Amino acid sequence: MNKKQTLLTLTLNGETLCVPEGITVAAALSLSGQDGCRFSVSGQLRAPFCGMGICQECRVTVDGLRRLACQTLCQSGMHIERTENE
């Protein structure tokens, strides 16, 4: 018996995105086709690297607070913004 998958609606840089329940923000970024999380001081787009919160490459702003995308589960209505110049 197949369980119906629940989708969550969130906002990524002002665009609406529907993602499966239970995934991280890093996974949602990857599913969006825009897996970059932040821009470095030199302007390079950075993406999740370690996937376990050690490298800090996946820093994003979620509902106004700084978070690690790989350690943050998606919630319906969440507003995610890429972090710039860090």
Secondary structure, DSSP 8 states (H G I E B T S, - for coil): ------EEEEEETTEEEEEETT-BHHHHHHHHT----EE-TT--EE---SSSSSS-TTEEEETTEEEEGGG-B--TT-EEEEB---
